[in-house]
Amino acid sequence: MATQELPFGRKYESGVNWITSIAMAVFHVGAVAALFYIDAGAILTAIILWIMAGMLGIGMCYHRLLTHRGYKTYRWVEYFLTWCATLALEGGPMFWVATHRVHHQKSDQEGDPHTPREGPWWAHMGWILMGKGLHHDATLLRRYVPDLARDPFHVWMSKWHWTTNVVVGLLLLAFGGIPYVLWGIFFRTTWGLHSTWLVNSATHLWGSRRFATRDDSKNSWWVALLTFGEGWHNNHHAHPTSARHGLAWYEVDFNWMAISALRAIGLVWDVKVAKITQAVPHEENARLDLAGEADHEAVA
């Protein structure tokens, strides 16, 4: 029986995804409303949650650990980082990882979920506002994330990922009231979403290219600052499994610094690191990165 592929790409998505669109509208309104409630404690809380969601969660976990298996860690560390990632409101682990693995397989070609070749706006956020977006059938997603599909925790979190923000939001409401909710949930989440989306759009449009990859990926210092190091996108597309994206000393990569710190205290090991002089393994961009070549099993 032939394996069914996900119909990613602009031509396959039609109609507005009203659930996602309404949710995004509400979050953007909430983000603007936060500007009318300036509170030092609420802003500090938002910064802490942004670091947890954007650095510990999206950059270190969803991207460099779960998608590319750039390093190994204990099971409990992986689960904690996954919980942090769900705070970013970018979908559960199976949805996020599957989408990103497809992006590497089809980068800037037909089938890429969010290539700027189909329009900058589409690459930035249009792709989640139209059609099914991240809500494809879980049985199809499993083809791209067989490692996560075998893990009950990741399966559960993929279904209930939105609950973490509900719980944190209620705690913030009880602790600091409306200002804490507006800053810690609405503003922080909206800021984080646009920062991540800039990796999909801006780093395939503007920047420098160190490596001759098969796509349009570029290195962007300002996107790197907004995403804790994810903006060194050309480096990443050249060497997807490398846990370090900022390969030069001047390429600030906070995600890498945090991974290195965890390695120093024994919580991370078998870290894959590329070098500037390394040749581009084009097969890394041509195949679906299911992390099958590496032993992705974490230690319980």
WOQUIDA-V740127 format. One record per residue. N is the residue number from 1. SS is DSSP state (@ for helix, = for strand, . for the rest). Layout:
{{N SS} {N SS}}
//
This chain:
{{1 .} {2 .} {3 .} {4 .} {5 .} {6 .} {7 .} {8 .} {9 .} {10 @} {11 @} {12 @} {13 .} {14 .} {15 .} {16 =} {17 .} {18 @} {19 @} {20 @} {21 @} {22 @} {23 @} {24 @} {25 @} {26 @} {27 @} {28 @} {29 @} {30 @} {31 @} {32 @} {33 @} {34 @} {35 .} {36 .} {37 .} {38 .} {39 .} {40 @} {41 @} {42 @} {43 @} {44 @} {45 @} {46 @} {47 @} {48 @} {49 @} {50 @} {51 @} {52 @} {53 @} {54 @} {55 @} {56 @} {57 @} {58 @} {59 @} {60 @} {61 @} {62 @} {63 @} {64 @} {65 @} {66 @} {67 @} {68 .} {69 .} {70 .} {71 .} {72 =} {73 =} {74 =} {75 @} {76 @} {77 @} {78 @} {79 @} {80 @} {81 @} {82 @} {83 @} {84 @} {85 @} {86 @} {87 .} {88 .} {89 .} {90 .} {91 .} {92 .} {93 @} {94 @} {95 @} {96 @} {97 @} {98 @} {99 @} {100 @} {101 @} {102 @} {103 @} {104 @} {105 @} {106 .} {107 .} {108 .} {109 .} {110 .} {111 .} {112 .} {113 .} {114 .} {115 .} {116 @} {117 @} {118 @} {119 .} {120 @} {121 @} {122 @} {123 @} {124 @} {125 @} {126 @} {127 @} {128 @} {129 @} {130 =} {131 .} {132 .} {133 .} {134 .} {135 .} {136 .} {137 .} {138 @} {139 @} {140 @} {141 @} {142 .} {143 .} {144 .} {145 .} {146 @} {147 @} {148 @} {149 @} {150 .} {151 .} {152 @} {153 @} {154 @} {155 @} {156 @} {157 @} {158 @} {159 @} {160 @} {161 .} {162 .} {163 @} {164 @} {165 @} {166 @} {167 @} {168 @} {169 @} {170 @} {171 @} {172 @} {173 @} {174 @} {175 @} {176 @} {177 .} {178 @} {179 @} {180 @} {181 @} {182 @} {183 @} {184 @} {185 @} {186 @} {187 @} {188 @} {189 @} {190 @} {191 @} {192 @} {193 @} {194 @} {195 @} {196 @} {197 @} {198 @} {199 @} {200 @} {201 @} {202 @} {203 @} {204 @} {205 .} {206 .} {207 .} {208 =} {209 .} {210 .} {211 .} {212 .} {213 .} {214 .} {215 .} {216 .} {217 .} {218 .} {219 =} {220 .} {221 @} {222 @} {223 @} {224 @} {225 @} {226 @} {227 .} {228 .} {229 .} {230 .} {231 .} {232 =} {233 @} {234 @} {235 @} {236 @} {237 @} {238 @} {239 .} {240 .} {241 .} {242 .} {243 .} {244 .} {245 .} {246 .} {247 .} {248 .} {249 .} {250 .} {251 .} {252 .} {253 .} {254 @} {255 @} {256 @} {257 @} {258 @} {259 @} {260 @} {261 @} {262 @} {263 @} {264 @} {265 .} {266 .} {267 .} {268 =} {269 =} {270 .} {271 .} {272 .} {273 .} {274 .} {275 .} {276 .} {277 .} {278 .} {279 .} {280 .} {281 .} {282 @} {283 @} {284 @} {285 @} {286 @} {287 .} {288 .} {289 .} {290 .} {291 .} {292 .} {293 .} {294 .} {295 .} {296 .} {297 .} {298 .} {299 =} {300 .}}
//
